[in-house]
Amino acid sequence: RQLPPHVFVLFGATGDLAHRKLYPALFQLHRKGLLPDGVSILGTARTEFTHDAFRDEVHKALQSFVKEDISDNDWKGFAQRIYYIQGNVDNVEDFKKINQFVRELEQKRDHGGNRLFYLSMAPRFFAETALNLKASGLSDTKGWRRLIIEKPFGHDYESAAELNDQLGTAFEEDEIYRIDHYLGKEMVQNIEVIRFANSMFQPLWDNRSIQSIQITSSETVGVEERASYYEKSGALRDMVQNHMLQMVMMTAMEPPSRLHTEAIRDEKVKVLRSLRRYDVDEVKNHVIRGQYTAGQMNGKSVPGYLEEPGVAENSTTETFVAARLFIDNFRWAGVPFYIRTGKRMPVKSTEIVVQFRDMPKHLYFNQNGQLGPNLLVIRINPVEGMYMQMNVKRPGTENVVVPIAMEFSQSTDKSPEAYERLLHDAMIGDSTFFTRWDEVSLAWKFVDPIAQAFSEDKAPLHHYASGEWGPQASADLVREQGGIWWPVY
Ligand code: BG6
């Protein structure tokens, strides 16, 4: 079904995210015939471009970041939607200029007066941009208006609340679409389906049957060119406050009363309300922070974090976090949720491992006289799928048990990219897979004492060589309760 007509105004149109993710996503929506004629894309940024020079930029971005070949026909159709107006976000006159241009566009094609603003720029400009959208009249329109805002949403609870108040002077909560791109991933959305469309999991999904849950999101890349941002954020703010907690919520939430945006978001928020908060002195008992040192990745030597360009020579920024979380409600009381995320780890992978409890008594054993648990593994990235690890008899032996995997995987080629899904949803006005203010605020309230413990050195900074699965302390954290980190593929 075609999306509603609107003018899509992109702030930060010359930025990295726009090139890598947003133009390819918009192009795919166009190519699939989902964008009606009345959708125009207006880029704006500080650099001067003519419309045509900007179209060339977008074309280059598509050539670099779209996997398939781009036909002339598709490109021509797409290029016709694209415009550019130079502007500084601190200058309200520039916003008026944009407003004027949008009005002209609206007269040429029927956009229904609908305007979708996307803030894809350095976060320090978010609030000012929203205020100027209002002051210039650009956000005053007879159709709908929506604001999509990139992460990070604040640096801690206080700054997030301030930003939220500033956005609130120009937009209503239901007009604000806060991006967490993990929510646009096919398999993250599938967690709910796997849980709520399969009766076999429903009676098992609680503390009576589940021993622990592990969520890993590992990356092979280091800090790359992003030190100026990463030095201030670290893995805690970059990955845990948003993506990791989102996956915890999806795994732990109660079934919603119906598949309605607010019903789903209400259940997710309840998970955060039950999430045990650690005070600054408790953090060291449950949270491990690490920083990569030099090491070997795929046979190549790579530098340590402190040697990376733009990183302070005595930086204590964490590039790895592992933590043990507890959700203190009836369903999950006593079940540890282990999360870990880090850069320069051996593989790029995101997986959720649900470990079921052991049998009450073991009758069968493997060669080593043990019996492994049943696991349900939800694979989010790079492979999309899931598998269940079960125990069966090895043929030809006398009751020697071996683990087997019952596996399902789907081709990632067919799954739309996260940004394509999220743009699509924002265009139709579905905010289910965007984060609501109460989610963001509770996530910060959980993270803030941890960040404070890190900055006051109340949790030791461990080191791990590039190419390892984080520091030893991370393995020890899981071992305290007799577990291991299940291998990730
Ligand atoms: C981003 C972080 O939000 O997520 C990056 O800022 C990280 O540091 C990225 O690399 C990981 O996303 P994905 O989709 O590649 O797992």
Residues whose N, C-alpha, C, O or C-beta is under 5 A from the ligand:
A	BS01	BG6	D238
